[in-house]
């Protein structure tokens, strides 16, 4: 459904970003065509149902209500004991859901959640709520969506619980993932070589449904690395070697922009939308981390140029906005979960190696995420 405030927003966006107006009009026109076709189909179906549907009795209504209650009860019975879970993703992508209480128990016992074979294919770990949807990007720039109900629980000590049935082409891999509760109006995608592009959500949905590319990088053998909310504020892009650049989302050109210049062996490791005021935490695979205020990162007016050293490292694994009582959840090379309270990460005033949180020398972390507090 298109609301009045959506129309007002499109008009404002077209006035503020006239270079994007043709794109906004194209997406809006396509959406209106789709809605009109869907409306006509539903009208025809309703007419046909009215012509052939028998009269509904009170008994039929009671039976239908009972069926719905039974369905809801089965969903409740199958729910996990905690609302928030960790979803583990391989590159095919295969997926498994791990309840947080169980992950915390495994961490206390220093036991693996994944066997070694499955851990070798692990690419992402994300916090997931029942109302979230998983949005995935592939190495060919396409998008996929997975509902939480389609993600089976993790079977500890076994391989991935679902097969390779996500519609990937030969050699195609999952390279970026995000859990979505309320989709933004704009998405910002960043590739491993730093190419950046913004897409309207309605345009992204249409491209996913039609199997089209969401982003095509000008760099050879490039692929999406991160997708973030691009509605407002600044984008901070961080590389494996600790180089970073900050600029407004709105500064990204309609056809895309190169966020920063990279060394041949470096690549984008993380990107996030910065709050107007606050702090972020940067973590490495070796177990180092640092907390820094966003005011320490001066914003450029436009993308491009060399990045600035934000942390002295060659193994940056992720970066997250700080949240009270949140925890970092690492998955190591051997499949073990490790939790670290974000409050344990010291505040740093300048670039450096950071502070060691855990010793991962013999079992480096391969994935990390930020788990928000579950307390009310």
C-alpha positions in Angstrom: 0.0 0.0 0.0 1.3 3.5 -0.8 0.5 6.0 1.9 0.2 9.8 1.6 3.4 10.3 3.7 5.2 8.1 1.2 4.2 10.4 -1.6 5.3 13.4 0.4 8.6 11.8 1.1 9.2 10.9 -2.5 8.6 14.6 -3.5 11.0 15.8 -0.8 13.7 13.3 -1.9 13.3 14.4 -5.5 13.7 18.0 -4.5 16.8 17.4 -2.3 18.4 14.9 -4.8 17.3 16.0 -8.3 19.9 13.6 -9.8 17.9 10.7 -8.3 14.5 11.9 -9.5 14.4 9.8 -12.7 15.3 6.7 -10.7 12.6 7.5 -8.0 10.0 8.1 -10.7 10.9 4.8 -12.5 10.7 2.8 -9.3 7.4 4.5 -8.3 5.9 3.9 -11.8 6.9 0.2 -11.7 5.4 -0.2 -8.2 2.1 1.4 -9.3 1.9 -0.9 -12.3 2.5 -3.9 -10.1 -0.1 -2.7 -7.6 -2.7 -2.0 -10.3 -2.2 -5.5 -11.8 -2.5 -7.1 -8.4 -5.6 -5.1 -7.6 -7.2 -6.2 -10.9 -6.3 -9.9 -10.2 -7.8 -9.7 -6.7 -11.0 -8.0 -8.0 -11.5 -10.8 -10.5 -10.9 -13.5 -7.9 -13.4 -11.9 -5.5 -16.0 -11.8 -8.2 -15.5 -15.5 -9.0 -15.6 -16.4 -5.4 -18.9 -14.6 -4.9 -20.4 -16.4 -7.9 -19.5 -19.9 -6.8 -19.0 -19.8 -3.0 -21.7 -21.6 -0.9 -23.3 -19.9 2.1 -21.1 -19.9 5.1 -22.7 -21.4 8.2 -22.0 -20.7 11.8 -20.5 -24.1 12.1 -18.0 -23.4 9.3 -16.9 -20.2 11.1 -16.4 -22.0 14.3 -14.3 -24.7 12.6 -12.2 -22.0 10.9 -11.6 -20.3 14.1 -10.6 -23.5 15.8 -8.2 -24.2 12.9 -6.6 -20.8 13.4 -6.3 -21.3 17.1 -4.6 -24.7 16.6 -2.2 -23.2 14.1 -1.2 -20.4 16.5 -0.8 -22.9 19.3 1.5 -25.1 17.2 3.6 -22.0 16.5 3.8 -21.2 20.2 4.6 -24.8 21.1 7.4 -24.8 18.5 8.9 -21.4 19.6 12.3 -21.4 21.4 12.5 -20.5 25.0 14.0 -17.1 24.2 12.9 -14.6 21.6 16.4 -13.8 20.4 18.5 -16.4 18.8 21.8 -16.5 16.8 21.5 -17.6 13.2 24.6 -19.1 11.6 25.1 -18.9 7.8 27.4 -20.7 5.4 28.4 -19.4 2.0 26.0 -21.6 0.0 23.9 -20.4 2.0 23.0 -23.0 4.6 21.5 -21.8 7.9 21.0 -23.0 11.5 19.4 -21.3 14.5 21.1 -21.5 17.9 19.1 -20.2 20.9 21.2 -17.8 22.9 20.9 -19.6 26.3 22.3 -22.7 24.6 25.1 -20.7 23.0 26.0 -19.2 26.4 26.0 -22.7 27.9 28.4 -24.0 25.2 30.6 -20.9 25.7 30.8 -21.6 29.5 31.7 -25.2 28.8 34.1 -24.2 26.0 32.4 -26.6 23.6 31.8 -26.1 19.9 28.4 -25.3 18.4 29.6 -26.5 15.0 31.7 -29.4 14.1 35.0 -28.7 12.3 33.6 -29.4 8.8 30.6 -27.1 9.2 32.8 -24.4 10.9 35.0 -24.2 7.8 32.0 -23.0 5.8 30.7 -20.5 8.4 30.6 -17.0 7.0 28.2 -15.0 9.2 26.5 -15.0 12.6 23.6 -12.7 13.2 21.1 -12.0 16.1 17.6 -12.9 14.9 14.1 -12.3 16.3 11.0 -14.2 15.1 9.7 -11.1 13.3 12.9 -10.6 11.4 13.6 -11.5 7.8 17.0 -12.5 6.5 18.3 -10.5 3.5 21.2 -12.1 1.8 23.5 -10.9 -1.1 25.4 -13.2 -3.3 28.7 -13.0 -5.1 26.9 -12.2 -8.3 25.2 -9.2 -6.8 21.8 -10.9 -6.5 19.5 -10.8 -3.4 17.8 -13.6 -1.5 15.3 -13.6 1.4 14.8 -16.2 4.1 12.1 -16.3 6.7 13.0 -17.3 10.3 10.4 -20.2 10.1 12.5 -21.7 7.3 15.7 -21.9 9.5 16.0 -25.2 11.4 17.6 -25.5 14.8 21.3 -26.4 15.0 22.1 -30.0 15.5 25.3 -29.9 17.6 28.1 -32.1 16.4 26.4 -32.6 13.0 26.8 -30.9 9.6 24.5 -28.0 8.4 20.9 -29.0 8.9 19.6 -27.8 5.5 20.9 -28.4 2.0 22.0 -26.1 -0.8 18.5 -25.3 -2.1 18.5 -21.5 -2.2 18.5 -21.1 -5.9 22.2 -20.3 -6.3 24.0 -20.7 -9.6 27.1 -22.8 -10.1 29.9 -21.1 -8.2 27.6 -18.5 -6.6 28.1 -17.8 -2.9 26.5 -15.8 -0.2 28.7 -12.9 0.7 26.6 -10.4 2.8 23.7 -10.8 5.2 21.5 -8.6 7.4 18.5 -9.3 9.7 15.6 -7.0 8.9 12.7 -6.1 11.2 11.4 -2.8 9.6 13.0 -2.2 6.2 14.4 1.3 5.5 13.5 3.4 2.6 17.0 3.2 1.2 19.6 0.4 1.4 23.4 1.1 1.0 25.5 -1.7 -0.4 29.3 -1.8 -0.2 31.4 -4.3 -2.1 34.8 -5.8 -1.0 36.7 -3.4 -3.3 34.8 -0.4 -1.8 32.2 0.3 -4.6 29.1 1.7 -3.0 25.5 2.1 -4.2 22.1 3.1 -2.8 18.8 1.4 -3.7 15.2 2.3 -2.8 13.7 -0.6 -0.9 10.8 -1.0 -3.4 13.4 -1.2 -6.2 15.5 -3.8 -4.2 12.3 -5.9 -3.6 11.5 -5.9 -7.3 15.0 -6.8 -8.4 15.1 -9.7 -5.9 11.7 -11.0 -7.1 12.9 -10.9 -10.7 16.3 -12.3 -10.0 18.2 -9.2 -11.1 21.5 -7.8 -9.9 21.3 -5.3 -7.1 24.8 -4.0 -7.6 27.3 -4.4 -10.4 30.8 -3.3 -9.4 33.2 -1.7 -11.9 36.0 -3.7 -10.3 36.9 -7.2 -11.6 35.9 -10.2 -9.5 34.2 -7.8 -6.9 31.3 -8.9 -4.8 29.0 -7.4 -2.1 30.4 -7.3 1.4 27.9 -5.4 3.5 24.4 -4.0 3.2 23.2 -1.4 5.8 20.3 1.0 6.4 21.0 4.0 4.2 18.1 6.3 5.2 20.1 9.0 7.1 23.3 10.0 8.7 26.8 9.0 7.6 28.3 5.7 6.3 31.5 4.5 7.9 33.4 1.9 5.8 36.2 -0.1 7.4 38.7 -2.3 5.7 40.5 -5.5 6.9 43.7 -3.4 7.4 41.9 -0.9 9.7 41.5 1.9 7.2 38.2 3.8 7.3 36.3 6.6 5.6 33.1 8.4 6.6 30.8 10.4 4.4 27.0 11.1 4.1 24.8 8.4 2.5 23.3 11.1 0.4 26.7 11.9 -1.2 26.7 8.5 -3.0 26.1 9.1 -6.7 23.0 7.7 -8.4 25.2 5.3 -10.4 27.3 4.4 -7.4 30.6 5.7 -5.9 33.9 4.3 -4.8 34.0 4.8 -1.1 37.8 4.7 -0.7 41.0 3.6 -2.4 42.3 0.2 -1.3 45.6 -1.5 -1.4 45.6 -4.6 -3.7 45.5 -7.0 -0.7 43.1 -5.1 1.4 39.3 -5.3 1.3 36.1 -4.0 3.0 35.5 -5.9 6.2 32.6 -3.8 7.8 30.3 -0.9 7.2 27.7 0.8 9.4 25.4 3.8 9.5 26.8 6.1 12.2 24.6 7.6 14.9 24.8 11.4 15.2 26.5 11.0 18.5 27.7 7.9 20.2 30.5 5.2 20.1 31.4 2.2 18.0 33.4 -0.9 18.8 35.9 -2.4 16.3 37.0 -6.0 16.7 39.7 -8.2 15.1 40.0 -11.9 14.5 42.9 -12.2 17.0 40.7 -11.0 19.9 41.6 -7.3 20.0 39.0 -4.5 20.2 38.6 -0.8 20.8 35.8 1.5 21.5 35.8 5.0 19.9 33.5 8.0 19.8 32.1 8.7 16.4 33.1 12.4 16.9 36.7 11.2 16.4 35.9 10.4 12.8 35.6 13.5 10.6 33.1 13.2 7.9 34.1 13.9 4.3 31.7 15.7 2.0 32.0 13.0 -0.7 33.3 9.4 -1.1 36.8 8.6 -2.4 40.4 9.0 -1.5 42.7 7.1 0.9 41.2 5.8 4.1 42.4 6.9 7.6 43.8 4.4 10.1 41.2 3.7 12.7 42.8 0.7 14.3 46.3 -0.8 13.7 45.4 -4.3 12.5 45.4 -6.5 9.5 42.5 -8.8 10.6 39.5 -6.5 11.3 36.4 -8.7 11.6 33.6 -6.3 12.3 32.4 -2.9 13.7 29.2 -2.2 15.6 27.4 0.7 17.3 27.8 0.4 21.1 24.6 -0.6 23.0 24.2 -0.8 26.8 24.6 -4.3 28.2 25.1 -5.8 24.7 27.6 -8.6 24.1 29.9 -9.5 21.3 29.4 -13.1 20.1 32.3 -14.6 18.3 32.4 -18.0 16.5 35.9 -19.4 16.2 37.7 -21.5 13.6 36.8 -24.7 15.7 33.2 -23.7 15.9 33.2 -22.5 19.6 31.0 -19.5 20.6 32.7 -16.9 22.8 30.8 -14.0 24.5 32.4 -10.7 25.6 30.4 -7.9 27.3 30.7 -4.8 25.2 31.3 -2.9 28.5 34.6 -4.8 28.7 35.9 -2.9 25.7 38.0 0.1 26.8 37.5 3.6 25.2 40.4 4.7 23.1 41.2 8.3 22.1 43.4 7.5 19.1 44.4 4.8 16.7 46.2 1.8 18.1 46.1 -1.9 18.3 43.2 -1.9 20.7 42.9 -4.0 23.9 43.0 -7.8 24.0 39.7 -9.2 25.0 40.4 -12.9 24.3 43.3 -15.0 23.2 42.4 -16.3 19.8 46.0 -17.0 18.5 45.4 -20.8 18.1 41.7 -20.6 17.3 41.0 -17.3 15.5 37.5 -15.9 15.2 35.9 -16.3 11.8 32.6 -14.4 12.5 31.3 -11.9 15.1 28.1 -10.1 15.8 26.6 -7.8 18.4 23.9 -9.4 20.5 21.6 -6.7 22.1 20.5 -7.0 25.7 17.4 -9.1 26.2 16.5 -7.2 29.5 13.3 -5.1 29.4 
